[in-house]
Amino acid sequence: YTNEKNNFIKTQDDHEYLIDQSLDDIEATLDPKKFIRANRQFILRREAIIKVHLWFGSKLKLDVKPSCSEEVIVSRERASAFRHWLGEWFFSKVRDLIWPI
C-alpha cells in the first residue's frame, strides 16, 4: 500500500516493510488470480478481504485483515473488474468443495 508517498508491504501477521518499488512495479510481478489493485493506494491479496460493502457512487468498501488505518475503497473504475475477480474465486472455491480436484 501507499501512504504519504511511501510504499509498504504489510504481511498477514501485521508486519510492515518499507519498499523502494512502485505499486505498479509490484503489481506486475504478482499473480492476478491471487492479488488485485483496489485503487491507487492498495494491492490486496484475496485472503485478506473479509467483507465487501456497497459504497457511495458505485464504489465498494472492503474490510481487510490485518486491518488498515485507512478505509480501503475500490474505485468506481475498478469495481466491476473487482466483482468479476472476486466472483471467479468464490465459484472456484465452491466447485472445489463440491467436486474436489
MARMAR-786872 format. One line per 8 residues: number of its first residue (from 1); for each residue x, y, z of N, C-alpha, C. Coordinates in pm, whole numbers, plus 50000, padded with zeros to 5 digits. Layout:
residues N
NUM) X Y Z X Y Z X Y Z  ...
//
This chain:
residues 101
1) 50084 49882 50000 50000 50000 50000 50088 50124 50000  50027 50236 49968 50098 50364 49965 50044 50454 50075  50135 50523 50143 50097 50616 50248 50198 50730 50250  50151 50851 50225 50236 50971 50225 50359 50954 50135  50336 50909 50012 50440 50893 49909 50540 50783 49939  50515 50701 50040 50599 50585 50069 50519 50460 50038  50589 50356 49993 50524 50229 49962 50564 50125 50066  50465 50046 50106 50486 49945 50208 50427 49812 50164
9) 50481 49706 50222 50418 49575 50215 50377 49541 50357  50252 49500 50372 50201 49460 50503 50172 49310 50496  50231 49236 50587 50217 49091 50584 50092 49046 50658  50058 48920 50638 49942 48861 50703 49952 48868 50854  50075 48863 50907 50093 48872 51052 50115 49016 51100  50074 49112 51016 50067 49255 51051 50203 49324 51065  50306 49275 50998 50434 49344 50992 50437 49432 50867  50498 49548 50879 50507 49640 50765 50653 49660 50726
17) 50676 49664 50594 50810 49683 50540 50807 49793 50436  50893 49890 50451 50909 49997 50354 50980 49940 50232  50929 49971 50113 50990 49919 49991 51021 50032 49894  51114 50007 49802 51155 50107 49704 51076 50099 49574  51009 49990 49549 50936 49972 49424 50802 50044 49427  50755 50083 49309 50622 50142 49298 50518 50031 49304  50394 50067 49335 50288 49967 49335 50266 49911 49195  50286 49993 49092 50274 49945 48954 50375 49835 48927
25) 50499 49854 48973 50603 49752 48953 50571 49624 49029  50524 49639 49151 50490 49522 49231 50372 49448 49171  50272 49523 49130 50153 49462 49070 50190 49376 48949  50285 49421 48871 50327 49348 48751 50391 49213 48784  50441 49195 48906 50507 49069 48943 50413 48971 49014  50295 49015 49051 50204 48932 49131 50109 48850 49044  50065 48738 49098 49968 48652 49032 49831 48720 49035  49775 48756 48919 49647 48828 48918 49529 48744 48967
33) 49548 48615 48984 49442 48533 49041 49438 48545 49193  49550 48590 49252 49559 48599 49398 49560 48743 49449  49597 48839 49364 49611 48979 49406 49536 49069 49309  49483 49180 49363 49415 49278 49279 49447 49418 49327  49452 49510 49233 49471 49651 49264 49334 49711 49295  49311 49748 49420 49182 49804 49461 49169 49950 49418  49279 50022 49425 49282 50165 49389 49429 50207 49379  49454 50336 49374 49593 50382 49359 49679 50352 49481
41) 49615 50325 49595 49690 50306 49719 49708 50161 49760  49622 50070 49715 49622 49935 49769 49623 49826 49663  49709 49726 49687 49702 49598 49619 49669 49498 49729  49569 49414 49703 49521 49323 49807 49533 49178 49767  49566 49097 49864 49565 48953 49849 49423 48906 49877  49376 48813 49799 49236 48769 49809 49197 48728 49951  49283 48655 50017 49250 48606 50152 49247 48717 50257  49296 48834 50224 49292 48947 50318 49155 49015 50320
49) 49072 48987 50222 48941 49052 50211 48840 48974 50295  48785 49042 50395 48691 48978 50486 48547 49004 50444  48519 49129 50406 48382 49167 50373 48385 49278 50269  48283 49277 50181 48269 49379 50078 48136 49451 50102  48142 49584 50109 48023 49666 50129 47997 49749 50004  47869 49761 49964 47836 49857 49859 47858 49995 49918  47918 50085 49840 47955 50216 49889 47901 50322 49796  47918 50446 49831 47865 50558 49754 47927 50565 49615
57) 47847 50610 49518 47898 50634 49384 47948 50509 49314  47883 50396 49335 47920 50268 49272 48057 50218 49314  48104 50262 49428 48231 50213 49481 48204 50098 49578  48310 50031 49620 48300 49924 49718 48393 49955 49833  48349 49928 49954 48433 49944 50072 48467 49804 50122  48596 49782 50153 48641 49650 50194 48685 49648 50340  48648 49543 50408 48706 49512 50539 48818 49413 50511  48935 49441 50565 49051 49357 50538 49117 49313 50668
65) 49193 49203 50657 49268 49153 50771 49408 49120 50723  49510 49176 50787 49504 49263 50903 49440 49398 50869  49386 49462 50970 49316 49588 50948 49412 49696 50902  49354 49801 50850 49430 49912 50794 49382 50041 50858  49472 50136 50875 49435 50262 50938 49347 50348 50847  49353 50323 50717 49269 50396 50621 49163 50302 50566  49049 50360 50524 48947 50280 50459 48999 50231 50325  48968 50107 50292 49005 50053 50162 48882 50059 50073
73) 48886 50148 49976 48775 50171 49885 48817 50129 49746  48736 50043 49683 48759 50008 49544 48696 50118 49460  48776 50178 49376 48729 50290 49296 48617 50246 49201  48536 50340 49160 48427 50314 49067 48480 50250 48940  48597 50296 48893 48656 50245 48770 48699 50100 48783  48733 50057 48903 48783 49920 48924 48678 49826 48983  48560 49879 49022 48461 49799 49094 48409 49681 49012  48381 49700 48886 48329 49592 48802 48431 49480 48789
81) 48556 49515 48760 48662 49414 48748 48684 49344 48882  48673 49418 48993 48689 49359 49125 48580 49255 49151  48454 49291 49122 48344 49196 49142 48364 49070 49059  48406 49088 48935 48431 48974 48847 48542 48886 48905  48652 48947 48948 48766 48876 49006 48725 48799 49130  48650 48865 49219 48606 48801 49342 48508 48689 49313  48420 48708 49216 48323 48606 49179 48389 48481 49126  48490 48495 49042 48562 48379 48989 48624 48299 49102
89) 48682 48367 49199 48744 48299 49313 48639 48226 49396  48529 48294 49425 48424 48235 49506 48371 48107 49441  48339 48114 49313 48283 47997 49246 48385 47886 49230  48514 47918 49218 48615 47813 49211 48625 47741 49346  48610 47815 49457 48615 47753 49590 48493 47664 49612  48376 47709 49570 48256 47628 49583 48271 47502 49499  48321 47515 49376 48341 47399 49289 48437 47301 49355  48545 47351 49415 48643 47263 49480 48583 47190 49599
97) 48488 47253 49669 48423 47187 49781 48328 47078 49733  48261 47104 49622 48163 47010 49571 48230 46899 49489  48325 46941 49403 48396 46849 49316 48546 46864 49336  48599 46802 49440 48743 46817 49465 48826 46772 49344  48927 46850 49316 49014 46820 49201 49138 46747 49249
//
